[in-house]
């Protein structure tokens, strides 16, 4: 796995490509935008998505998926809602047996599919894995210490991928719980927006701690309902990612919530951003998935109301605080 292609040149894709190129891997990154490709190849920079980072001179970018498919390992780092069309196109060029690692976090709207399920539809010839965990792109790009979860049902393949991407400052921990690793990364984005609203509304540290803890309970319930394991959600891809994303305004999702909590409109916030806050999409997907069931996720459902149905934030908060008292377990 010496030749690695990264599909998606946003902040996270660029950071992963930079780390791999610096480690001596023959790394290629695919972007849809020609100006991003030109900047990476000519200026060794990606000012649109990862400014103020000098990229390794050997990192090469392309707009050609066929060129990107000529690799020993593929990292898929497109936004979750775009994974299906991009991988459907990639399937025309990828040789059978080349492993694909999903690095996007989210649940597909409409189908409610996890990213691994999307990949099974579009790239059935590719062995698959999931990379998730507490990661800010800028810190990975700068070589700061990071630990992640690498989820793969095939232990031998998982070990090969760990050896291919692992570095002293980027430590993957293997698990076979592919579902649990995805649920943590998806649900924490919704909870991070909620924590941002708490911060923007100046509701205090107690409220944020309570929201994170009860949100973690929702994450575990939903994860186990979909077939994941609770212990996975207490690890890097669950609790670890939740702790990072709900406590730092570097998080796109938390900063979105902070702006909403401060009184700004969703339309105005999104109009000035190039990067995607996946939590808004995931809140709708989770709410739609559980709607026909006798299954409660009050925080995620409330966030869907605020983010996608224009519910009033203060009325939503009062509704949450007025819920009946209940035992803490579950």
N, C-alpha and C positions, 0 to 999 in steps of 0.2 A: 504493500500500500504506500508506495513512494509518490505516485502521482495522484494528487487530490484536487478535486474541483469543488468550488463553493458556488452554489446556485443562489444568487441574491447578494447584492452589494449595498444593502443598508448598513447601519452601524454595526450590528451583530455579525453579519456576514463578513464585512470588511475586517473586523477585529479577529475573527477566526482565521481568515486568510492570512492576515499579517502574522499571527502567531505561528502558523504552519510554515509560511515562507521563511520566517526568521529561524525556524528549527531545521531548515535545510530541505524541507519537502518541496517537490516540484508542484507549485500551487498555481492554479488558475481560478479566477473569479468571473462569474457571469453576471452581467447587468443588462437590463433592458435599455437603459438610458445611454446614448452614445457619448454624452458629455462626461458621464461618470467614468466610462471606459477610457476615454481620452485622458482624463485627469490622472487616473491610476497609472496608465502606461507612460505618460509623458512627464508628469510632475510628481509621481509617486505619492499621491495624496487623493483623498476623497472628501473635499471640502463640503459637499452637499450633505453627507450623512455622518462623517466622522472627522470633523475639522480638527486642526491643530495636532494631527498625528502624521508623522513621516512614515510612509510605507516602505517595506523592503524593496530594493531595486529589482529583485528577481520575481516579484509578484506580477503576474500578467493578467490582464482583463480582456474579456471578449463579449460581444453581443450575440455570438453564434452558439446556440445550444449544442449543435453537432460537435463543435470543437471542444466544448466543455465536457461532453459525454465521454471523450477519450481519456479516461482516468481509471485508477484502481479503486477509488473510493469517492463517493459523492456526498457532500453535505448540503442539505436542503434548508435554506435560510430565507425563503420568501415569506411574506406575511401569510398567516394561516389561511385567510380567505382566498388567497391566490395559489395555494399549493396545488389544487386540482388541475387548473388549466396549464400551469407550468410543467407539472410532471407528466401530464398527458402528452404534451409536445416533446418532452425529454424522452419519453418512451420510444419514440420513433428512431432514436439514435443510440440508446444505451444498450450495451451488450448484456445478454443474460448472465446472471451470476455476480454482477458488480453491485456491491452493497450500497444502500442509500440510508443516510442518517438524517432523520428529521430534527432540525434545530429550531423550528417554529413552535410557538406555544398558543394553543387556541382550540376551539371546537367549531366545526364548519356550520354556518347558518343553514337553515332549511333541512339539511340531512341529519344534523346533530352528530355527525361523524367525528371521531377522533382522527388525528393526523395519520396514525398508523392505518386506520380503516380507509382513508382517502388513498394512501399509498398502495394498499392492497388492490384497490380498484384500478389505479392508473399505471402502476409499475409492478404488476404481479411477478415479473421475472426477476425482481431485485430483492435479495435478502435485506431485511430492514432493521434499523435500530433507532433509538431516541436519545438525544442529548439534551439534558435539561438541568436546571439548578440555579443557584443565586449568582447571577453574572451581570455586571454592568460592562457594556462593550468597551468603554474607554479604558477600564482597568485591565481587561484582558489584553487589549492592544498595547498597553504600556508594560506588560509583563508582570503585573502585580499578582500575588498569590490568589488562586481561585480553586475551588473544588466543585465538581459537578457529578451528576448521575449519568451513566451510560446504560441504557436499558436495552437488552437484546435477549430474545428467547433462546438463542443459540449461544451457549457459553463460550465455545471455541471462537466463534466469529466475534463475539463481544470482546474477548481477550485480544484479538488481532486489532480491532478498532481502537481499543484502549492504548495499545502499543503505538499505533499510528498517530494518534492525536495527543497522547499524554506527554506532558513536560514537567520538569520539577516545579514550575509555578502554575501548572494547569493539571490538576489531579482528578481523573475520572474514576469513579467508584461504580463497579458493575452490579447490575441487578437483572433478573429475568422478568421483573414486573413491568412490562411495557405499558400496561394500562395505567397503573398507579403513577408512574413517572410523568405521564401526560396530564393527568387530572390535576396534579399539584401545580404544574406550570400554567395551566389554563385558568383555574379558579382563582389563583392568587392575583391575577390581573384585575379581576372584578373587585376583590377585596382591597386592592391597592387604591383603586378609584374611590371606594368608600372611605378609606382612611384619609385620602386627600381631602375629601369633603369635610370630614371631622376637623382636619387641620385648618382648612379655609374658613370654616364656620367658627373656629376658635372654641371648640367644645372640650378641649383639654386632653391631657395624656391618659387619664383614666378611661375616657371614652374610647380612645384609639386602642388601648390594651384590651379592653372588653371586646371591641369589634374584631380585632385580630383573633382572639381566642375563640369566640363564637363562630367566626368565619372558618377557622381551622376545623371546628366540629362539622360544619357544613361540607367542607372539602373532603373530610374522611367519610362522611355518610354517602356522599355522591360517588366518591371513588370506589368504595366497596360495593355500592349498588351496581356499578358498571363492570365490576370484576377485578378491581385493583386490591392491593393489600394495605391495611392501615399502617403497618410499620414503614412502608415506602413513603407514605405521606407525612410521616414524622421525620423523614430524612432530608437530604439536600434538595430534592426536587419538590418537596412539599413545604415543610416548616422552614427549611433554610431559605428557599426562594421567597416565601411569605415574609419572613423577617427582613430580608433585604428590601423588597419592593415596597413595603408598607412603612418604611422608616427613613426614606431618603428621597428628596425631590428630584434626584437624577432620574428616577423612574418616570417614564413617559405616562404611565397610568396614574401614579400618585400625583404628578404635577397637573394632569388633566382634572383630577378630583379637586385639587387645591384651587384651581381657577374657577371651577363650578361653585365650590363652596364660598368663594369670595364674591360671587354674584355675576360672573361672566356667563354668556350663553354658549351652548355647545357649538353652534354654528360659527361663532366668532373665534372660538379656541381652535377648532379644526381648520379654519381658513388660513391660519398662520403657521400651520405645521406641515412638514413634509413626512415626518415619521408617523407610524401607525400606533395608536393605543388599542391593543387587541381586546382589552377588557370590555369595551362597549359591545363589540360583536359577541363575545363569549357570554355576557350577561343575557343577551337575547336568546342565544342558543340553549343555554341551560334552562332558562325560564320556559322556552317552548318545549324542551324535552320533557320536563317534569310536569307540565300543565295537565296532561291527562291522568297523572298518577296521584295516589294519595301519598305525596312525598313533599316535605317542607324544606325549603331553603330560603328563609325569609330575607336574609341579607342580599343574596344574589337576585331574588325576585324584585326586591325594592330597588336595586340598582338598575335592573332592566326598566322598571317604571320611570326612573329619573332620566336615564340615558337615552332610551328609545321611545318613550311614550310621553315625554314632556311633563312628568309628574312634578308637582311643587316639592322642592327639597325640604322645606321646613315642615310641611304637612307629612311628608314621608318619614322624617325623623320622629315626629310626634307619634305616628302610627307604630313605629318600631318600639318606642319607649312604652307604649300603651298595651303591648302584647301581654297575654296572661303569664303569670309566673309559672315556672316549670322546674323539674329537677335538672341539674347541670349535665348529667350524662346524656349523650346522644344529641 
